């Protein structure tokens, strides 16, 4: 789907983005083991919050071609958000509640039924999701 945007995040300072925006990308990438979340694979959209008369920037993850891999060879330089200050800040209660609500087995069953992933890929998703849930707890 085309998303109207202002360009990739590489054109912006990471300090411009709310912690929850960065955390939502991190949670997604950790769940699906995205091995290619570089600074061109996150788009930026901006809206004006009319009540506060303030710009609100939203991050849109794109290009999921290296997700749900068959190996765990993860290179930190391919994960742009990992070096941002927001990545060092604990998850909000809302993010923690979302992570806690993840049903790993049900998600894997849905993936298995909808797509033809190899078992090792689904095993890796189970590992990454379990690690995310345990670390968040």
N, CA, C and O atoms as a GROMACS GRO file, in nm:
protein
  548
    1UNK      N    1   0.084  -0.116   0.000
    1UNK     CA    2   0.000   0.000   0.000
    1UNK      C    3   0.090   0.124   0.000
    1UNK      O    4   0.189   0.128   0.072
    2UNK      N    5   0.055   0.221  -0.080
    2UNK     CA    6   0.130   0.346  -0.083
    2UNK      C    7   0.092   0.430   0.038
    2UNK      O    8  -0.026   0.445   0.071
    3UNK      N    9   0.192   0.485   0.103
    3UNK     CA   10   0.170   0.573   0.218
    3UNK      C   11   0.235   0.706   0.187
    3UNK      O   12   0.355   0.714   0.163
    4UNK      N   13   0.155   0.811   0.188
    4UNK     CA   14   0.211   0.944   0.168
    4UNK      C   15   0.308   0.971   0.282
    4UNK      O   16   0.274   0.952   0.399
    5UNK      N   17   0.428   1.015   0.248
    5UNK     CA   18   0.530   1.032   0.351
    5UNK      C   19   0.623   1.147   0.316
    5UNK      O   20   0.618   1.203   0.207
    6UNK      N   21   0.708   1.179   0.412
    6UNK     CA   22   0.806   1.286   0.394
    6UNK      C   23   0.944   1.233   0.365
    6UNK      O   24   1.041   1.309   0.360
    7UNK      N   25   0.954   1.104   0.346
    7UNK     CA   26   1.082   1.043   0.315
    7UNK      C   27   1.127   0.947   0.423
    7UNK      O   28   1.059   0.930   0.524
    8UNK      N   29   1.241   0.884   0.401
    8UNK     CA   30   1.293   0.788   0.499
    8UNK      C   31   1.350   0.858   0.621
    8UNK      O   32   1.384   0.977   0.618
    9UNK      N   33   1.362   0.782   0.728
    9UNK     CA   34   1.409   0.838   0.854
    9UNK      C   35   1.554   0.886   0.845
    9UNK      O   36   1.597   0.966   0.928
   10UNK      N   37   1.628   0.839   0.747
   10UNK     CA   38   1.766   0.885   0.734
   10UNK      C   39   1.774   1.036   0.708
   10UNK      O   40   1.879   1.097   0.726
   11UNK      N   41   1.662   1.097   0.668
   11UNK     CA   42   1.658   1.241   0.644
   11UNK      C   43   1.623   1.321   0.770
   11UNK      O   44   1.613   1.444   0.764
   12UNK      N   45   1.605   1.252   0.883
   12UNK     CA   46   1.562   1.316   1.006
   12UNK      C   47   1.654   1.275   1.120
   12UNK      O   48   1.724   1.174   1.112
   13UNK      N   49   1.652   1.355   1.225
   13UNK     CA   50   1.722   1.316   1.347
   13UNK      C   51   1.632   1.220   1.425
   13UNK      O   52   1.513   1.248   1.440
   14UNK      N   53   1.684   1.108   1.475
   14UNK     CA   54   1.602   1.017   1.554
   14UNK      C   55   1.542   1.084   1.678
   14UNK      O   56   1.442   1.036   1.732
   15UNK      N   57   1.602   1.193   1.725
   15UNK     CA   58   1.551   1.263   1.842
   15UNK      C   59   1.415   1.328   1.820
   15UNK      O   60   1.350   1.370   1.915
   16UNK      N   61   1.372   1.337   1.695
   16UNK     CA   62   1.243   1.399   1.665
   16UNK      C   63   1.124   1.306   1.692
   16UNK      O   64   1.009   1.349   1.683
   17UNK      N   65   1.151   1.180   1.723
   17UNK     CA   66   1.043   1.082   1.731
   17UNK      C   67   1.014   1.040   1.874
   17UNK      O   68   1.104   1.019   1.955
   18UNK      N   69   0.887   1.027   1.902
   18UNK     CA   70   0.841   0.987   2.034
   18UNK      C   71   0.890   0.845   2.065
   18UNK      O   72   0.904   0.762   1.976
   19UNK      N   73   0.915   0.821   2.190
   19UNK     CA   74   0.963   0.690   2.236
   19UNK      C   75   0.873   0.578   2.187
   19UNK      O   76   0.922   0.475   2.139
   20UNK      N   77   0.741   0.596   2.199
   20UNK     CA   78   0.649   0.489   2.158
   20UNK      C   79   0.656   0.459   2.009
   20UNK      O   80   0.634   0.345   1.968
   21UNK      N   81   0.687   0.559   1.928
   21UNK     CA   82   0.702   0.534   1.784
   21UNK      C   83   0.821   0.443   1.756
   21UNK      O   84   0.814   0.353   1.673
   22UNK      N   85   0.930   0.469   1.825
   22UNK     CA   86   1.048   0.385   1.808
   22UNK      C   87   1.023   0.247   1.866
   22UNK      O   88   1.062   0.146   1.806
   23UNK      N   89   0.959   0.241   1.980
   23UNK     CA   90   0.931   0.112   2.043
   23UNK      C   91   0.838   0.025   1.959
   23UNK      O   92   0.853  -0.097   1.958
   24UNK      N   93   0.742   0.085   1.889
   24UNK     CA   94   0.651   0.002   1.808
   24UNK      C   95   0.729  -0.064   1.694
   24UNK      O   96   0.700  -0.178   1.658
   25UNK      N   97   0.826   0.006   1.637
   25UNK     CA   98   0.910  -0.052   1.532
   25UNK      C   99   0.996  -0.163   1.593
   25UNK      O  100   1.011  -0.271   1.534
   26UNK      N  101   1.053  -0.136   1.710
   26UNK     CA  102   1.138  -0.235   1.776
   26UNK      C  103   1.060  -0.362   1.809
   26UNK      O  104   1.109  -0.472   1.786
   27UNK      N  105   0.940  -0.347   1.862
   27UNK     CA  106   0.858  -0.464   1.896
   27UNK      C  107   0.827  -0.545   1.772
   27UNK      O  108   0.837  -0.667   1.773
   28UNK      N  109   0.789  -0.478   1.665
   28UNK     CA  110   0.761  -0.549   1.539
   28UNK      C  111   0.885  -0.623   1.491
   28UNK      O  112   0.879  -0.741   1.459
   29UNK      N  113   0.997  -0.553   1.485
   29UNK     CA  114   1.119  -0.615   1.433
   29UNK      C  115   1.166  -0.732   1.518
   29UNK      O  116   1.215  -0.832   1.465
   30UNK      N  117   1.150  -0.720   1.649
   30UNK     CA  118   1.189  -0.832   1.736
   30UNK      C  119   1.096  -0.951   1.718
   30UNK      O  120   1.140  -1.066   1.724
   31UNK      N  121   0.969  -0.925   1.698
   31UNK     CA  122   0.872  -1.034   1.680
   31UNK      C  123   0.896  -1.110   1.550
   31UNK      O  124   0.891  -1.233   1.548
   32UNK      N  125   0.923  -1.037   1.442
   32UNK     CA  126   0.934  -1.102   1.311
   32UNK      C  127   1.079  -1.120   1.268
   32UNK      O  128   1.106  -1.160   1.154
   33UNK      N  129   1.171  -1.091   1.358
   33UNK     CA  130   1.314  -1.103   1.330
   33UNK      C  131   1.353  -1.034   1.199
   33UNK      O  132   1.415  -1.093   1.111
   34UNK      N  133   1.314  -0.909   1.189
   34UNK     CA  134   1.350  -0.832   1.070
   34UNK      C  135   1.501  -0.808   1.071
   34UNK      O  136   1.554  -0.746   1.163
   35UNK      N  137   1.568  -0.856   0.970
   35UNK     CA  138   1.714  -0.845   0.962
   35UNK      C  139   1.759  -0.728   0.875
   35UNK      O  140   1.878  -0.716   0.843
   36UNK      N  141   1.665  -0.640   0.837
   36UNK     CA  142   1.701  -0.531   0.747
   36UNK      C  143   1.618  -0.406   0.777
   36UNK      O  144   1.547  -0.357   0.689
   37UNK      N  145   1.627  -0.355   0.898
   37UNK     CA  146   1.555  -0.232   0.931
   37UNK      C  147   1.654  -0.116   0.930
   37UNK      O  148   1.681  -0.052   1.031
   38UNK      N  149   1.708  -0.092   0.810
   38UNK     CA  150   1.801   0.020   0.798
   38UNK      C  151   1.723   0.151   0.787
   38UNK      O  152   1.600   0.151   0.788
   39UNK      N  153   1.794   0.261   0.778
   39UNK     CA  154   1.731   0.393   0.782
   39UNK      C  155   1.654   0.430   0.656
   39UNK      O  156   1.592   0.536   0.652
   40UNK      N  157   1.656   0.345   0.555
   40UNK     CA  158   1.571   0.370   0.439
   40UNK      C  159   1.444   0.285   0.445
   40UNK      O  160   1.356   0.300   0.360
   41UNK      N  161   1.435   0.197   0.544
   41UNK     CA  162   1.319   0.109   0.557
   41UNK      C  163   1.221   0.154   0.665
   41UNK      O  164   1.140   0.075   0.714
   42UNK      N  165   1.232   0.281   0.701
   42UNK     CA  166   1.134   0.343   0.791
   42UNK      C  167   1.098   0.478   0.730
   42UNK      O  168   1.184   0.564   0.712
   43UNK      N  169   0.970   0.495   0.699
   43UNK     CA  170   0.924   0.622   0.643
   43UNK      C  171   0.866   0.709   0.755
   43UNK      O  172   0.826   0.660   0.860
   44UNK      N  173   0.863   0.839   0.728
   44UNK     CA  174   0.813   0.936   0.825
   44UNK      C  175   0.690   1.006   0.768
   44UNK      O  176   0.690   1.053   0.654
   45UNK      N  177   0.584   1.010   0.849
   45UNK     CA  178   0.466   1.089   0.814
   45UNK      C  179   0.447   1.193   0.925
   45UNK      O  180   0.484   1.170   1.040
   46UNK      N  181   0.390   1.306   0.888
   46UNK     CA  182   0.366   1.411   0.986
   46UNK      C  183   0.223   1.460   0.974
   46UNK      O  184   0.173   1.485   0.864
   47UNK      N  185   0.159   1.472   1.088
   47UNK     CA  186   0.025   1.530   1.097
   47UNK      C  187   0.029   1.640   1.202
   47UNK      O  188   0.118   1.643   1.287
   48UNK      N  189  -0.067   1.728   1.195
   48UNK     CA  190  -0.078   1.834   1.295
   48UNK      C  191  -0.186   1.796   1.394
   48UNK      O  192  -0.300   1.770   1.357
   49UNK      N  193  -0.149   1.791   1.522
   49UNK     CA  194  -0.247   1.770   1.628
   49UNK      C  195  -0.314   1.905   1.650
   49UNK      O  196  -0.254   1.996   1.707
   50UNK      N  197  -0.438   1.917   1.605
   50UNK     CA  198  -0.507   2.047   1.608
   50UNK      C  199  -0.534   2.094   1.751
   50UNK      O  200  -0.534   2.214   1.776
   51UNK      N  201  -0.556   2.001   1.843
   51UNK     CA  202  -0.583   2.040   1.982
   51UNK      C  203  -0.460   2.104   2.045
   51UNK      O  204  -0.471   2.200   2.121
   52UNK      N  205  -0.343   2.048   2.014
   52UNK     CA  206  -0.219   2.098   2.074
   52UNK      C  207  -0.140   2.188   1.979
   52UNK      O  208  -0.038   2.244   2.017
   53UNK      N  209  -0.189   2.200   1.854
   53UNK     CA  210  -0.120   2.276   1.750
   53UNK      C  211   0.028   2.236   1.743
   53UNK      O  212   0.118   2.319   1.748
   54UNK      N  213   0.049   2.105   1.732
   54UNK     CA  214   0.183   2.048   1.736
   54UNK      C  215   0.197   1.941   1.629
   54UNK      O  216   0.102   1.869   1.600
   55UNK      N  217   0.317   1.931   1.571
   55UNK     CA  218   0.344   1.825   1.473
   55UNK      C  219   0.356   1.691   1.544
   55UNK      O  220   0.419   1.680   1.650
   56UNK      N  221   0.296   1.590   1.486
   56UNK     CA  222   0.306   1.455   1.536
   56UNK      C  223   0.366   1.371   1.424
   56UNK      O  224   0.307   1.356   1.318
   57UNK      N  225   0.483   1.316   1.449
   57UNK     CA  226   0.551   1.234   1.348
   57UNK      C  227   0.527   1.086   1.377
   57UNK      O  228   0.540   1.041   1.491
   58UNK      N  229   0.493   1.014   1.273
   58UNK     CA  230   0.467   0.871   1.283
   58UNK      C  231   0.569   0.797   1.199
   58UNK      O  232   0.605   0.842   1.090
   59UNK      N  233   0.615   0.684   1.249
   59UNK     CA  234   0.709   0.601   1.175
   59UNK      C  235   0.635   0.485   1.109
   59UNK      O  236   0.552   0.419   1.172
   60UNK      N  237   0.665   0.463   0.983
   60UNK     CA  238   0.601   0.358   0.905
   60UNK      C  239   0.708   0.260   0.858
   60UNK      O  240   0.792   0.296   0.775
   61UNK      N  241   0.707   0.136   0.909
   61UNK     CA  242   0.807   0.038   0.864
   61UNK      C  243   0.770  -0.014   0.725
   61UNK      O  244   0.654  -0.043   0.697
   62UNK      N  245   0.871  -0.027   0.640
   62UNK     CA  246   0.849  -0.082   0.505
   62UNK      C  247   0.957  -0.187   0.476
   62UNK      O  248   1.052  -0.202   0.552
   63UNK      N  249   0.940  -0.256   0.366
   63UNK     CA  250   1.036  -0.356   0.316
   63UNK      C  251   1.062  -0.465   0.420
   63UNK      O  252   1.156  -0.458   0.499
   64UNK      N  253   0.978  -0.564   0.416
   64UNK     CA  254   0.988  -0.675   0.511
   64UNK      C  255   1.041  -0.802   0.443
   64UNK      O  256   1.007  -0.913   0.482
   65UNK      N  257   1.125  -0.783   0.342
   65UNK     CA  258   1.178  -0.894   0.265
   65UNK      C  259   1.272  -0.986   0.342
   65UNK      O  260   1.290  -1.102   0.305
   66UNK      N  261   1.334  -0.935   0.448
   66UNK     CA  262   1.426  -1.018   0.527
   66UNK      C  263   1.370  -1.048   0.666
   66UNK      O  264   1.442  -1.045   0.765
   67UNK      N  265   1.241  -1.076   0.671
   67UNK     CA  266   1.175  -1.111   0.796
   67UNK      C  267   1.150  -1.262   0.801
   67UNK      O  268   1.150  -1.330   0.698
   68UNK      N  269   1.129  -1.311   0.920
   68UNK     CA  270   1.099  -1.452   0.945
   68UNK      C  271   1.205  -1.539   0.875
   68UNK      O  272   1.172  -1.623   0.791
   69UNK      N  273   1.331  -1.517   0.911
   69UNK     CA  274   1.442  -1.586   0.844
   69UNK      C  275   1.460  -1.730   0.892
   69UNK      O  276   1.400  -1.774   0.990
   70UNK      N  277   1.543  -1.802   0.819
   70UNK     CA  278   1.573  -1.941   0.857
   70UNK      C  279   1.700  -1.951   0.940
   70UNK      O  280   1.745  -2.060   0.974
   71UNK      N  281   1.759  -1.835   0.974
   71UNK     CA  282   1.879  -1.836   1.059
   71UNK      C  283   1.872  -1.719   1.156
   71UNK      O  284   1.788  -1.629   1.142
   72UNK      N  285   1.960  -1.720   1.252
   72UNK     CA  286   1.961  -1.615   1.353
   72UNK      C  287   2.086  -1.528   1.341
   72UNK      O  288   2.134  -1.475   1.441
   73UNK      N  289   2.137  -1.512   1.219
   73UNK     CA  290   2.255  -1.430   1.195
   73UNK      C  291   2.212  -1.284   1.186
   73UNK      O  292   2.188  -1.231   1.078
   74UNK      N  293   2.204  -1.219   1.302
   74UNK     CA  294   2.156  -1.082   1.309
   74UNK      C  295   2.276  -0.988   1.323
   74UNK      O  296   2.361  -1.008   1.409
   75UNK      N  297   2.280  -0.887   1.238
   75UNK     CA  298   2.388  -0.787   1.243
   75UNK      C  299   2.328  -0.656   1.295
   75UNK      O  300   2.233  -0.603   1.237
   76UNK      N  301   2.382  -0.605   1.404
   76UNK     CA  302   2.324  -0.486   1.465
   76UNK      C  303   2.330  -0.365   1.372
   76UNK      O  304   2.246  -0.275   1.386
   77UNK      N  305   2.423  -0.359   1.280
   77UNK     CA  306   2.430  -0.243   1.192
   77UNK      C  307   2.314  -0.238   1.093
   77UNK      O  308   2.293  -0.136   1.028
   78UNK      N  309   2.238  -0.346   1.082
   78UNK     CA  310   2.120  -0.348   0.994
   78UNK      C  311   1.993  -0.310   1.068
   78UNK      O  312   1.884  -0.314   1.010
   79UNK      N  313   2.004  -0.273   1.195
   79UNK     CA  314   1.887  -0.237   1.275
   79UNK      C  315   1.906  -0.093   1.322
   79UNK      O  316   1.967  -0.068   1.426
   80UNK      N  317   1.853   0.001   1.245
   80UNK     CA  318   1.878   0.144   1.268
   80UNK      C  319   1.839   0.190   1.407
   80UNK      O  320   1.916   0.262   1.471
   81UNK      N  321   1.724   0.149   1.456
   81UNK     CA  322   1.673   0.200   1.584
   81UNK      C  323   1.755   0.153   1.704
   81UNK      O  324   1.743   0.211   1.812
   82UNK      N  325   1.836   0.053   1.688
   82UNK     CA  326   1.911  -0.003   1.800
   82UNK      C  327   2.007   0.098   1.863
   82UNK      O  328   2.035   0.090   1.982
   83UNK      N  329   2.056   0.192   1.785
   83UNK     CA  330   2.151   0.291   1.838
   83UNK      C  331   2.085   0.422   1.883
   83UNK      O  332   2.153   0.514   1.927
   84UNK      N  333   1.953   0.431   1.872
   84UNK     CA  334   1.883   0.553   1.911
   84UNK      C  335   1.860   0.555   2.061
   84UNK      O  336   1.846   0.450   2.123
   85UNK      N  337   1.857   0.673   2.119
   85UNK     CA  338   1.839   0.686   2.264
   85UNK      C  339   1.708   0.624   2.312
   85UNK      O  340   1.702   0.574   2.424
   86UNK      N  341   1.604   0.627   2.229
   86UNK     CA  342   1.474   0.570   2.268
   86UNK      C  343   1.483   0.420   2.295
   86UNK      O  344   1.405   0.366   2.374
   87UNK      N  345   1.578   0.354   2.230
   87UNK     CA  346   1.595   0.209   2.249
   87UNK      C  347   1.646   0.176   2.389
   87UNK      O  348   1.634   0.062   2.434
   88UNK      N  349   1.703   0.274   2.456
   88UNK     CA  350   1.756   0.254   2.591
   88UNK      C  351   1.651   0.281   2.699
   88UNK      O  352   1.675   0.254   2.817
   89UNK      N  353   1.537   0.335   2.660
   89UNK     CA  354   1.432   0.371   2.755
   89UNK      C  355   1.336   0.253   2.770
   89UNK      O  356   1.297   0.193   2.670
   90UNK      N  357   1.298   0.219   2.893
   90UNK     CA  358   1.206   0.106   2.913
   90UNK      C  359   1.073   0.126   2.839
   90UNK      O  360   1.030   0.238   2.814
   91UNK      N  361   1.010   0.013   2.805
   91UNK     CA  362   0.879   0.017   2.740
   91UNK      C  363   0.776   0.082   2.830
   91UNK      O  364   0.784   0.072   2.953
   92UNK      N  365   0.679   0.147   2.769
   92UNK     CA  366   0.567   0.205   2.843
   92UNK      C  367   0.474   0.093   2.890
   92UNK      O  368   0.486  -0.021   2.845
   93UNK      N  369   0.383   0.126   2.980
   93UNK     CA  370   0.284   0.027   3.026
   93UNK      C  371   0.202  -0.025   2.909
   93UNK      O  372   0.170  -0.143   2.902
   94UNK      N  373   0.169   0.065   2.816
   94UNK     CA  374   0.090   0.025   2.699
   94UNK      C  375   0.167  -0.076   2.613
   94UNK      O  376   0.110  -0.176   2.569
   95UNK      N  377   0.294  -0.050   2.590
   95UNK     CA  378   0.377  -0.143   2.512
   95UNK      C  379   0.393  -0.276   2.585
   95UNK      O  380   0.387  -0.382   2.524
   96UNK      N  381   0.414  -0.270   2.716
   96UNK     CA  382   0.429  -0.392   2.795
   96UNK      C  383   0.300  -0.475   2.792
   96UNK      O  384   0.305  -0.598   2.783
   97UNK      N  385   0.186  -0.407   2.799
   97UNK     CA  386   0.057  -0.479   2.792
   97UNK      C  387   0.041  -0.545   2.656
   97UNK      O  388  -0.008  -0.658   2.647
   98UNK      N  389   0.081  -0.475   2.550
   98UNK     CA  390   0.072  -0.534   2.417
   98UNK      C  391   0.161  -0.658   2.407
   98UNK      O  392   0.117  -0.763   2.359
   99UNK      N  393   0.285  -0.646   2.452
   99UNK     CA  394   0.377  -0.759   2.447
   99UNK      C  395   0.322  -0.876   2.527
   99UNK      O  396   0.329  -0.991   2.483
  100UNK      N  397   0.269  -0.848   2.644
  100UNK     CA  398   0.212  -0.953   2.728
  100UNK      C  399   0.096  -1.023   2.660
  100UNK      O  400   0.073  -1.142   2.682
  101UNK      N  401   0.022  -0.951   2.576
  101UNK     CA  402  -0.095  -1.009   2.509
  101UNK      C  403  -0.060  -1.095   2.388
  101UNK      O  404  -0.147  -1.163   2.332
  102UNK      N  405   0.064  -1.094   2.347
  102UNK     CA  406   0.104  -1.172   2.230
  102UNK      C  407   0.083  -1.320   2.257
  102UNK      O  408   0.130  -1.374   2.358
  103UNK      N  409   0.012  -1.385   2.168
  103UNK     CA  410  -0.012  -1.529   2.176
  103UNK      C  411   0.076  -1.595   2.070
  103UNK      O  412   0.038  -1.608   1.954
  104UNK      N  413   0.194  -1.636   2.113
  104UNK     CA  414   0.296  -1.686   2.021
  104UNK      C  415   0.245  -1.805   1.940
  104UNK      O  416   0.258  -1.808   1.818
  105UNK      N  417   0.188  -1.903   2.008
  105UNK     CA  418   0.143  -2.026   1.940
  105UNK      C  419   0.034  -1.994   1.839
  105UNK      O  420   0.036  -2.046   1.727
  106UNK      N  421  -0.062  -1.910   1.877
  106UNK     CA  422  -0.168  -1.872   1.785
  106UNK      C  423  -0.112  -1.797   1.664
  106UNK      O  424  -0.155  -1.821   1.550
  107UNK      N  425  -0.018  -1.707   1.687
  107UNK     CA  426   0.044  -1.633   1.576
  107UNK      C  427   0.115  -1.728   1.480
  107UNK      O  428   0.107  -1.712   1.359
  108UNK      N  429   0.185  -1.825   1.536
  108UNK     CA  430   0.258  -1.921   1.451
  108UNK      C  431   0.159  -2.005   1.370
  108UNK      O  432   0.183  -2.033   1.253
  109UNK      N  433   0.049  -2.045   1.432
  109UNK     CA  434  -0.054  -2.122   1.359
  109UNK      C  435  -0.111  -2.041   1.244
  109UNK      O  436  -0.133  -2.093   1.135
  110UNK      N  437  -0.136  -1.912   1.269
  110UNK     CA  438  -0.187  -1.824   1.162
  110UNK      C  439  -0.087  -1.814   1.048
  110UNK      O  440  -0.124  -1.823   0.931
  111UNK      N  441   0.041  -1.795   1.082
  111UNK     CA  442   0.144  -1.788   0.978
  111UNK      C  443   0.152  -1.919   0.900
  111UNK      O  444   0.165  -1.919   0.778
  112UNK      N  445   0.146  -2.028   0.973
  112UNK     CA  446   0.156  -2.161   0.912
  112UNK      C  447   0.039  -2.187   0.816
  112UNK      O  448   0.057  -2.248   0.711
  113UNK      N  449  -0.079  -2.141   0.854
  113UNK     CA  450  -0.198  -2.163   0.771
  113UNK      C  451  -0.205  -2.068   0.652
  113UNK      O  452  -0.255  -2.106   0.546
  114UNK      N  453  -0.157  -1.948   0.669
  114UNK     CA  454  -0.168  -1.848   0.563
  114UNK      C  455  -0.054  -1.854   0.462
  114UNK      O  456  -0.072  -1.820   0.345
  115UNK      N  457   0.063  -1.898   0.508
  115UNK     CA  458   0.181  -1.900   0.423
  115UNK      C  459   0.251  -2.035   0.437
  115UNK      O  460   0.221  -2.112   0.528
  116UNK      N  461   0.341  -2.061   0.350
  116UNK     CA  462   0.414  -2.188   0.355
  116UNK      C  463   0.557  -2.165   0.404
  116UNK      O  464   0.653  -2.184   0.330
  117UNK      N  465   0.569  -2.124   0.530
  117UNK     CA  466   0.701  -2.105   0.589
  117UNK      C  467   0.762  -2.240   0.623
  117UNK      O  468   0.691  -2.334   0.659
  118UNK      N  469   0.893  -2.249   0.612
  118UNK     CA  470   0.962  -2.370   0.657
  118UNK      C  471   0.955  -2.376   0.809
  118UNK      O  472   0.951  -2.272   0.874
  119UNK      N  473   0.953  -2.495   0.865
  119UNK     CA  474   0.944  -2.508   1.012
  119UNK      C  475   1.054  -2.433   1.087
  119UNK      O  476   1.028  -2.379   1.195
  120UNK      N  477   1.175  -2.428   1.033
  120UNK     CA  478   1.283  -2.358   1.104
  120UNK      C  479   1.254  -2.208   1.114
  120UNK      O  480   1.292  -2.145   1.213
  121UNK      N  481   1.188  -2.151   1.015
  121UNK     CA  482   1.152  -2.008   1.020
  121UNK      C  483   1.051  -1.983   1.131
  121UNK      O  484   1.061  -1.885   1.204
  122UNK      N  485   0.954  -2.071   1.142
  122UNK     CA  486   0.852  -2.058   1.247
  122UNK      C  487   0.914  -2.082   1.385
  122UNK      O  488   0.874  -2.019   1.484
  123UNK      N  489   1.010  -2.173   1.392
  123UNK     CA  490   1.082  -2.195   1.518
  123UNK      C  491   1.154  -2.067   1.561
  123UNK      O  492   1.154  -2.031   1.679
  124UNK      N  493   1.215  -1.998   1.465
  124UNK     CA  494   1.286  -1.875   1.496
  124UNK      C  495   1.192  -1.765   1.544
  124UNK      O  496   1.228  -1.687   1.633
  125UNK      N  497   1.072  -1.759   1.488
  125UNK     CA  498   0.972  -1.662   1.534
  125UNK      C  499   0.930  -1.696   1.677
  125UNK      O  500   0.909  -1.606   1.759
  126UNK      N  501   0.918  -1.823   1.705
  126UNK     CA  502   0.883  -1.865   1.841
  126UNK      C  503   0.994  -1.822   1.939
  126UNK      O  504   0.965  -1.775   2.049
  127UNK      N  505   1.118  -1.840   1.899
  127UNK     CA  506   1.231  -1.799   1.984
  127UNK      C  507   1.231  -1.649   2.006
  127UNK      O  508   1.242  -1.603   2.120
  128UNK      N  509   1.218  -1.572   1.899
  128UNK     CA  510   1.225  -1.426   1.912
  128UNK      C  511   1.108  -1.370   1.992
  128UNK      O  512   1.125  -1.279   2.073
  129UNK      N  513   0.990  -1.424   1.971
  129UNK     CA  514   0.873  -1.377   2.045
  129UNK      C  515   0.881  -1.415   2.192
  129UNK      O  516   0.844  -1.337   2.279
  130UNK      N  517   0.930  -1.534   2.219
  130UNK     CA  518   0.947  -1.578   2.358
  130UNK      C  519   1.049  -1.490   2.428
  130UNK      O  520   1.027  -1.447   2.541
  131UNK      N  521   1.159  -1.462   2.362
  131UNK     CA  522   1.261  -1.375   2.419
  131UNK      C  523   1.205  -1.236   2.448
  131UNK      O  524   1.231  -1.179   2.554
  132UNK      N  525   1.130  -1.181   2.353
  132UNK     CA  526   1.068  -1.049   2.372
  132UNK      C  527   0.977  -1.050   2.493
  132UNK      O  528   0.985  -0.960   2.577
  133UNK      N  529   0.890  -1.149   2.504
  133UNK     CA  530   0.796  -1.155   2.616
  133UNK      C  531   0.869  -1.171   2.750
  133UNK      O  532   0.834  -1.105   2.847
  134UNK      N  533   0.966  -1.256   2.754
  134UNK     CA  534   1.039  -1.279   2.880
  134UNK      C  535   1.120  -1.156   2.920
  134UNK      O  536   1.123  -1.120   3.038
  135UNK      N  537   1.184  -1.093   2.824
  135UNK     CA  538   1.263  -0.973   2.854
  135UNK      C  539   1.172  -0.860   2.900
  135UNK      O  540   1.208  -0.786   2.992
  136UNK      N  541   1.057  -0.845   2.838
  136UNK     CA  542   0.964  -0.739   2.878
  136UNK      C  543   0.907  -0.765   3.017
  136UNK      O  544   0.884  -0.672   3.093
  137UNK      N  545   0.885  -0.892   3.049
  137UNK     CA  546   0.829  -0.927   3.182
  137UNK      C  547   0.934  -0.898   3.288
  137UNK      O  548   0.908  -0.920   3.407
   0.00000   0.00000   0.00000
